[in-house]
Amino acid sequence: MPSPFTSPTGPALPEFTQAEITILGLGPGDPGGLTLAGWQALQQAARILLRTRQHPCVDFLAAHFSLESCDDLYETHEDFADIYSAIVERVLSAARPGERVVYAVPGHPWVGEATTPRILAAAQEQGRSVQVLGAESFVVPSLAAVGVDIMDGGQVVDAMILARQHHPQVEVGLPLLVGQIYARWLASDVKLTLMNAYPDDHPVTLIYRAGTREQRTATMPLHALDQHEDFDHLTSLYLPPLHHGSFTALQEIVAHLRAPEGCPWDQEQTLESLRQDLLGECAEVLEAIDMEAAGEENGAHIAEELGDVLLVATMMVQIATEEGRFKMADVIRPLLEKLIRRHPHVFGDTVLGDAGVDAVDQVLTNWEQIKAAERAARGEIRSGPLDGIPAHLPALEKARKLQSRAERAGLLAPDTVASEVAALFSPNPDAQAVGERLWALVAFARQHGINPEDALRTYLVQFRQRHGS
């Protein structure tokens, strides 16, 4: 069969200069996706290694060249890192002095191809020459199949990466393309991750074999994604933008409100002026939670009130940004670092489960130790274990935190306070019974001209003074 890039009567193509190892992209599917440079590299190669034979172009290549593949490594290794290491070793071993080796991969070597940077790094250590010859990746034909321009803010993520996440690290307000959903189980894991950010009925489109003669699409709600069975390595998923559903969209609107052409009221706000708004919105969230617990509301009310809290917080950050004090990243970055640092049993090597010790108690003990180290690093000094409870907390909540701290520090036996009021309750009181007794105590204090909030707050001060804090 004649070469598709030569003519029996035409001039010979110039020889293509090639390194020892060529990492070659095969394009999205059909042989027409091969480039001229790629075809010349194949013709000049002493050996041609395929990462996988699972590509529509392989049958065409097999008619022209002798091919080897790395598919067997996927069967003999369970971990992807081990597979990639084995592929790198095979490719470098195949490149002998004076011979040129082509390592061919689906699509473009720099799009969703984990072996490319590994081969380049290993070759550099050995002083081997490597060149990368690109071709069209799956991205452009996939987006073309759904009529989307990648310059519209498109995002691309590998299905395996997305499946390992608990929440999709994508911008839901922009188009999203998920590549290489090669199995139904993978589609199920991808769906579960995406449903943590997108509505269950968000329309999604499966794209089969984009850029080939077999290209087709199927649109369905997100929750039905894994009800299909037709998945292979050339299957992608497209999600249209979720309009007015992203955090960055909220930031844009808030910044617009504060801009010169924005709202006069929003322009006048300061961090100080929004203090009461923050308190008020938090109180409304608590009220919505109580109303739902009583069967008077549903989750939509809580979501709305949480949105108002988020609005005030975002407005505060925007004000700070304009004043040059900090930006949203400065709020989020230390928060993420703190969450990871304070959960070594999740993100580190700490193991819970000491005999006879409750796991939650172990977590709380670890937290106190970690927070003490953080305070020491900041140069903060606390005079006792009861320090650090916010002064503006309501007295009852402050008492709850103070008792918890005192018990963990050994300053208060767990049953000491309970024994003083045990006669007021049945052996197994419920929340309603406790609420009734608290109500009665408030009434008792009021009848004697005592403000119960002030009385409890005064006692808390005395308790801390007695324990040297």
Secondary structure, 3 states (H helix, E strand, C coil): CCCCCCCCCCCCCCCCCCCCEEEEECECCCHHHCCHHHHHHHHHCCEEEECCCCCCCHHHHHCCCCCEECHHHHHHCCCHHHHHHHHHHHHHHHCCCCCCEEEEECECCCCCCCHHHHHHHHHHHHCCCEEEECCCCCHHHHHHHCCCCHHHCCEEEEHHHHHHCCCCCCCCCCCEEEECCCCHHHHHHHHHHHCCCCCCCCEEEEEECCCCCCCEEEEEEHHHHHHCCCCCCCEEEEECCCCCCCHHHHHHHHHHHHCCCCCHHHHHCCCCCCHHHHHHHHHHHHHHHHHHHCCCCCHHHHHHHHHHHHHHHHHHHHHHHHCCCCCHHHHHHHHHHHHHHCCHHHHCCCCCCCCCCCHHHHHHHHHHHHHHHHHHHCCCCCCCCCCCCCCCCCHHHHHHHHHHHHHHCCCCCCCHHHHHHHHHCCCCCCHHHHHHHHHHHHHHHHHCCCCHHHHHHHHHHHHHHHCCC
